[in-house]
Each structure stands twice: as C-alpha cells, then as structure tokens.
C-alpha cells in the first residue's frame, strides 16, 4: 500500500478544512433565510391583527399588538 507524501497530506487537510468552512457558511446562510422567513410571517400576522384592531377601534388591542410588533423587531434586530 502506497503511503501519501507530506504534501499530499497537507493538501488533503487543507481541502477538508475548506469543505468544513463552506458547509458552516452554507448552514449559517440557511439559518438566516429561515429566521428571516419566520420574522416576516410573524410581522405580517401582527400587521393583519393591527389592521383589525384599527377597523374595530379597539385601542387596547392596538396598543398590545403595537408593543408585540416592536418587540418582534427588537428580538430579530430589524
């Protein structure tokens, strides 16, 4: 069985690290896309409820939902 040279081992090690880094970046990107989709869905749901509170002139519900909307924006850093 042929043993690999030092240069071959270093190249293989570098490629392995590069693949791990690329996989990490890809996982990070996927997490960001999912988080953004979740935030947009939650914000949209609160906006619909805010519109309903305005239409029904429900001040208490409007204030509660406004605070929820602000809190969502703070949590997700938008």
C-alpha positions as CSV (number, residue, x, y, z in Angstrom):
1,X,0.0,0.0,0.0
2,X,1.4,3.4,-1.1
3,X,1.8,6.0,1.7
4,X,0.9,9.5,0.9
5,X,3.6,12.2,0.9
6,X,3.6,15.1,3.3
7,X,2.5,17.5,0.5
8,X,-0.5,15.2,-0.3
9,X,-1.5,15.0,3.3
10,X,-1.3,18.8,3.7
11,X,-3.4,19.3,0.6
12,X,-6.0,16.8,1.8
13,X,-6.1,18.5,5.2
14,X,-6.5,22.0,3.6
15,X,-9.3,20.7,1.4
16,X,-11.0,19.2,4.4
17,X,-10.9,22.5,6.3
18,X,-12.1,24.4,3.3
19,X,-15.1,22.0,2.9
20,X,-15.9,22.4,6.6
21,X,-15.8,26.1,6.3
22,X,-18.0,26.1,3.2
23,X,-20.5,23.8,5.0
24,X,-20.6,26.1,8.0
25,X,-21.2,29.2,5.9
26,X,-24.0,27.4,4.0
27,X,-25.6,26.3,7.3
28,X,-25.4,29.9,8.6
29,X,-27.0,31.2,5.4
30,X,-29.8,28.6,5.6
31,X,-30.4,29.6,9.2
32,X,-30.6,33.3,8.2
33,X,-33.0,32.6,5.4
34,X,-35.3,30.6,7.7
35,X,-35.1,33.2,10.5
36,X,-36.0,36.0,8.0
37,X,-39.0,34.0,6.8
38,X,-40.2,33.3,10.3
39,X,-39.8,37.0,11.2
40,X,-41.7,38.2,8.1
41,X,-44.5,35.7,8.8
42,X,-44.9,36.8,12.4
43,X,-44.7,40.5,11.5
44,X,-47.3,40.0,8.7
45,X,-49.7,38.2,11.2
46,X,-49.3,41.1,13.7
47,X,-49.9,43.7,10.9
48,X,-53.2,41.9,10.0
49,X,-54.3,41.9,13.6
50,X,-53.3,45.6,13.9
51,X,-55.5,46.4,10.9
52,X,-58.4,44.5,12.5
53,X,-57.9,46.4,15.8
54,X,-57.9,49.7,13.9
55,X,-61.0,48.7,12.0
56,X,-62.8,47.8,15.2
57,X,-61.5,50.8,17.0
58,X,-60.1,48.5,19.8
59,X,-57.5,50.8,21.4
60,X,-56.3,48.3,24.0
61,X,-55.7,45.6,21.4
62,X,-54.0,48.0,19.1
63,X,-51.5,49.1,21.9
64,X,-50.9,45.4,22.8
65,X,-50.2,44.5,19.2
66,X,-48.1,47.5,18.6
67,X,-45.9,46.5,21.6
68,X,-45.7,43.0,20.2
69,X,-44.7,44.3,16.8
70,X,-41.9,46.4,18.4
71,X,-40.8,43.5,20.5
72,X,-40.5,41.3,17.4
73,X,-38.4,43.9,15.7
74,X,-36.1,44.2,18.7
75,X,-35.7,40.4,19.0
76,X,-34.7,39.9,15.4
77,X,-32.7,43.1,15.2
78,X,-34.6,44.7,12.4
